[in-house]
């Protein structure tokens, strides 16, 4: 059944987020005054209003314990380093986790915090009732910072480890290998000596690699194996459209042209 636009909740305060379709057909429908199909996603705030009435009143987002989010200056600086290696090419691709939050089971002793009352009227009959989520909910107020601090940061480090151990030693490009050797002689070992970069924002990941076409193809294989070994499902539809190595990639609304050395807002 289609989700209703309004959700009366009895236990956990909640707001609604309406996602509009962003395609040509939707634009034409809106222009012609027709109703545009919408997807409705629940936005849970399990800690609001911090007055002792919420079962999640103790939950809060502490900036001191949150990892920094991906930023364009960090991306641009990293890409510029890779572009100056002298490798034949630098390319990137994107991975998007499939239903990332709901791949994570909520701790069993804490699932009582995710009980909601959700009803809607369908063909004259009331549906729904009390629902109990056993996995992390999309939109929970503190889920974003928890997910990024734990899962996103972990996966960035895990993929960097895979590139360092399984990709870098097998790079064929002589120019890139010379760059790696110079970095090592300068004391820049570990991730700083790998001609690749990993960026992550929640369930989105971008991987940059320098070398020959063969080297870059191998980097993608290593990254895909790392995600597979970690057990996370990847969005197949987005992998088809954004998962190929290319010299142009979109990161959080910014169009990064690696070959041209430019950045634009999409």
VEXDREN-2710 file (C-alpha; in Angstrom, 1 decimal):
% VEXDREN-2710
k/r/px/py/pz
1/UNK/0.0/0.0/0.0
2/UNK/1.1/3.6/-0.6
3/UNK/2.4/5.4/2.4
4/UNK/0.0/8.1/3.6
5/UNK/1.1/11.7/3.6
6/UNK/0.4/12.2/7.3
7/UNK/1.4/9.7/10.0
8/UNK/-0.2/9.9/13.5
9/UNK/2.4/8.7/16.0
10/UNK/1.7/7.8/19.6
11/UNK/5.1/7.0/21.1
12/UNK/7.9/8.5/19.0
13/UNK/7.6/12.1/17.7
14/UNK/7.9/12.2/14.0
15/UNK/7.7/14.5/11.0
16/UNK/7.3/13.8/7.3
17/UNK/9.7/14.3/4.4
18/UNK/8.2/14.5/0.9
19/UNK/10.6/13.6/-1.9
20/UNK/9.6/15.0/-5.3
21/UNK/10.5/13.2/-8.5
22/UNK/13.3/15.1/-10.3
23/UNK/12.9/14.1/-13.9
24/UNK/11.6/15.7/-17.1
25/UNK/8.2/14.0/-16.8
26/UNK/7.7/15.4/-13.3
27/UNK/8.7/18.9/-14.5
28/UNK/6.2/18.8/-17.3
29/UNK/3.4/17.5/-15.0
30/UNK/4.1/20.4/-12.6
31/UNK/4.2/22.9/-15.5
32/UNK/0.9/21.7/-16.7
33/UNK/-0.7/21.9/-13.3
34/UNK/-1.0/18.2/-12.8
35/UNK/-0.3/16.3/-9.6
36/UNK/3.3/15.2/-9.4
37/UNK/3.9/11.7/-7.8
38/UNK/5.7/12.0/-4.5
39/UNK/7.5/9.5/-2.2
40/UNK/6.9/10.0/1.5
41/UNK/9.6/9.0/4.0
42/UNK/9.3/9.1/7.7
43/UNK/11.7/11.4/9.6
44/UNK/12.0/10.2/13.1
45/UNK/13.3/12.4/16.0
46/UNK/13.7/10.0/18.8
47/UNK/15.1/12.5/21.2
48/UNK/12.9/15.6/20.7
49/UNK/11.9/17.6/22.7
50/UNK/14.5/16.9/25.5
51/UNK/12.1/17.6/28.3
52/UNK/11.9/14.1/29.8
53/UNK/8.8/13.0/27.9
54/UNK/10.6/11.2/25.1
55/UNK/11.9/7.6/25.6
56/UNK/15.0/8.7/23.7
57/UNK/15.5/11.9/25.7
58/UNK/19.1/10.9/26.5
59/UNK/20.1/10.8/22.8
60/UNK/21.9/13.8/21.5
61/UNK/24.3/14.7/18.7
62/UNK/27.7/15.7/20.2
63/UNK/29.9/17.5/17.6
64/UNK/33.0/16.6/19.6
65/UNK/32.4/12.9/18.9
66/UNK/31.5/13.3/15.3
67/UNK/33.9/12.7/12.4
68/UNK/34.2/15.5/9.8
69/UNK/31.9/15.1/6.8
70/UNK/33.3/15.0/3.3
71/UNK/34.2/18.5/2.1
72/UNK/34.9/19.9/-1.3
73/UNK/38.3/21.4/-0.3
74/UNK/39.5/17.9/0.8
75/UNK/38.2/16.4/-2.4
76/UNK/39.9/19.1/-4.6
77/UNK/43.2/18.9/-2.7
78/UNK/43.3/15.1/-3.1
79/UNK/42.4/15.2/-6.8
80/UNK/45.1/17.8/-7.4
81/UNK/47.7/15.6/-5.8
82/UNK/46.6/12.6/-8.0
83/UNK/46.6/14.8/-11.1
84/UNK/50.2/15.8/-10.5
85/UNK/51.6/12.3/-10.2
86/UNK/52.1/12.2/-13.9
87/UNK/50.1/9.1/-14.4
88/UNK/48.4/8.5/-17.8
89/UNK/45.0/9.1/-16.2
90/UNK/43.0/9.7/-13.0
91/UNK/39.5/8.4/-12.7
92/UNK/36.8/7.9/-10.1
93/UNK/33.6/6.0/-9.5
94/UNK/30.8/6.1/-6.9
95/UNK/29.2/3.4/-4.7
96/UNK/25.9/3.8/-2.9
97/UNK/24.8/1.4/-0.2
98/UNK/21.3/-0.1/-0.7
99/UNK/19.0/0.9/2.2
100/UNK/22.0/1.5/4.3
101/UNK/20.4/2.2/7.6
102/UNK/18.1/-0.7/7.5
103/UNK/21.0/-3.1/6.9
104/UNK/21.9/-2.5/10.5
105/UNK/20.1/-4.3/13.3
106/UNK/19.2/-2.2/16.3
107/UNK/20.5/-3.5/19.6
108/UNK/17.8/-5.9/20.9
109/UNK/17.7/-4.2/24.4
110/UNK/17.1/-0.8/22.7
111/UNK/14.4/-1.8/20.2
112/UNK/11.6/-0.6/22.5
113/UNK/12.8/2.9/21.6
114/UNK/11.6/2.2/18.0
115/UNK/8.0/1.4/18.7
116/UNK/5.7/3.6/16.7
117/UNK/1.9/3.9/16.2
118/UNK/1.2/4.3/12.5
119/UNK/-2.3/4.1/10.9
120/UNK/-3.9/5.1/7.6
121/UNK/-7.3/4.7/6.0
122/UNK/-7.3/2.5/2.9
123/UNK/-10.5/1.8/0.9
124/UNK/-12.6/2.6/4.0
125/UNK/-10.6/0.3/6.3
126/UNK/-8.1/1.4/8.9
127/UNK/-4.7/-0.3/8.5
128/UNK/-1.5/-0.3/10.6
129/UNK/-1.2/0.0/14.4
130/UNK/1.8/-0.4/16.6
131/UNK/4.9/-1.2/14.7
132/UNK/8.3/-2.4/16.0
133/UNK/11.4/-1.7/14.0
134/UNK/14.3/-4.1/14.6
135/UNK/16.7/-2.3/12.3
136/UNK/17.9/1.3/12.4
137/UNK/15.3/3.6/11.1
138/UNK/15.8/6.0/8.2
139/UNK/15.7/9.5/9.5
140/UNK/16.2/8.9/13.2
141/UNK/17.5/12.2/14.6
142/UNK/20.8/10.7/15.7
143/UNK/21.2/8.0/13.1
144/UNK/23.2/10.2/10.7
145/UNK/26.0/11.1/13.0
146/UNK/26.1/7.6/14.5
147/UNK/26.2/6.0/11.0
148/UNK/28.9/8.3/9.7
149/UNK/31.0/8.1/12.8
150/UNK/30.8/4.3/12.9
151/UNK/30.0/2.7/9.5
152/UNK/31.1/5.4/7.0
153/UNK/34.4/6.0/8.7
154/UNK/35.0/2.3/9.2
155/UNK/34.4/1.6/5.5
156/UNK/36.6/4.4/4.3
157/UNK/39.5/3.0/6.5
158/UNK/38.7/-0.6/5.3
159/UNK/38.8/0.3/1.6
160/UNK/41.9/2.4/2.1
161/UNK/43.5/-0.7/3.7
162/UNK/42.5/-2.9/0.8
163/UNK/43.9/-0.4/-1.7
164/UNK/47.2/-0.2/0.2
165/UNK/47.6/-3.9/0.6
166/UNK/46.0/-5.4/-2.5
167/UNK/46.2/-2.7/-5.2
168/UNK/49.3/-0.5/-4.7
169/UNK/51.9/-3.4/-4.8
170/UNK/50.4/-4.5/-8.2
171/UNK/50.3/-1.1/-10.0
172/UNK/52.0/-1.4/-13.4
173/UNK/52.4/2.3/-14.3
174/UNK/56.2/3.1/-13.9
175/UNK/55.5/6.8/-13.3
176/UNK/53.1/6.1/-10.5
177/UNK/55.4/3.5/-8.9
178/UNK/58.2/6.1/-8.9
179/UNK/55.9/8.6/-7.2
180/UNK/55.0/6.0/-4.6
181/UNK/58.7/5.3/-3.9
182/UNK/59.5/9.1/-3.5
183/UNK/56.6/9.4/-1.0
184/UNK/58.0/6.4/0.9
185/UNK/61.4/8.0/1.0
186/UNK/59.9/11.2/2.4
187/UNK/58.3/9.2/5.2
188/UNK/54.8/9.4/3.7
189/UNK/53.8/5.8/4.2
190/UNK/50.4/4.2/4.6
191/UNK/47.5/5.9/2.9
192/UNK/49.7/8.9/2.0
193/UNK/51.8/6.7/-0.3
194/UNK/48.9/5.2/-2.2
195/UNK/47.9/6.9/-5.5
196/UNK/44.2/6.7/-4.7
197/UNK/41.7/8.5/-2.4
198/UNK/38.5/7.3/-0.7
199/UNK/35.7/9.8/0.3
200/UNK/32.5/8.9/2.2
201/UNK/29.3/10.7/3.1
202/UNK/26.8/8.5/5.0
203/UNK/26.0/5.7/2.5
204/UNK/27.7/7.3/-0.5
205/UNK/31.4/6.5/-1.3
206/UNK/33.7/7.9/-4.0
207/UNK/37.0/6.2/-5.0
208/UNK/39.7/8.0/-7.0
209/UNK/42.7/6.2/-8.5
210/UNK/45.7/7.1/-10.7
211/UNK/47.6/5.0/-13.1
212/UNK/47.0/3.2/-16.4
213/UNK/43.6/2.0/-17.4
214/UNK/44.6/-1.5/-16.2
215/UNK/45.7/-0.1/-12.9
216/UNK/42.4/1.8/-12.4
217/UNK/40.3/-1.2/-13.4
218/UNK/42.1/-3.3/-10.7
219/UNK/41.5/-0.6/-8.1
220/UNK/37.7/-0.9/-8.8
221/UNK/37.9/-4.7/-8.4
222/UNK/39.7/-4.4/-5.1
223/UNK/37.2/-1.8/-3.8
224/UNK/34.2/-4.0/-4.8
225/UNK/35.7/-7.0/-3.1
226/UNK/36.2/-4.9/0.1
227/UNK/32.5/-3.9/0.2
228/UNK/31.5/-7.5/-0.5
229/UNK/33.7/-8.8/2.3
230/UNK/32.3/-6.3/4.7
231/UNK/28.8/-7.6/3.9
232/UNK/27.1/-4.4/2.8
233/UNK/24.7/-4.5/-0.1
234/UNK/25.3/-2.0/-2.9
235/UNK/22.6/-0.2/-4.9
236/UNK/22.6/-2.1/-8.3
237/UNK/20.6/0.7/-10.1
238/UNK/23.1/3.4/-9.1
239/UNK/26.0/1.1/-9.8
240/UNK/24.8/0.9/-13.4
241/UNK/24.6/4.7/-13.8
242/UNK/27.5/5.9/-11.6
243/UNK/29.6/2.8/-10.9
244/UNK/32.0/3.0/-13.9
245/UNK/35.4/4.6/-13.7
246/UNK/35.3/8.0/-15.3
247/UNK/37.1/11.3/-15.4
248/UNK/34.0/13.1/-14.3
249/UNK/32.0/12.4/-11.1
250/UNK/29.3/14.2/-9.1
251/UNK/29.9/14.5/-5.4
252/UNK/27.1/16.0/-3.3
253/UNK/25.9/18.2/-6.1
254/UNK/29.4/19.2/-7.2
255/UNK/30.5/18.2/-10.7
256/UNK/34.2/17.2/-10.5
257/UNK/36.0/17.3/-13.8
258/UNK/39.3/15.5/-13.0
259/UNK/40.9/15.8/-16.5
260/UNK/39.9/19.5/-16.8
261/UNK/40.8/20.3/-13.2
262/UNK/37.5/22.2/-12.7
263/UNK/34.6/22.0/-10.3
264/UNK/31.0/23.1/-10.9
265/UNK/27.7/23.0/-9.1
266/UNK/25.1/20.8/-10.8
END
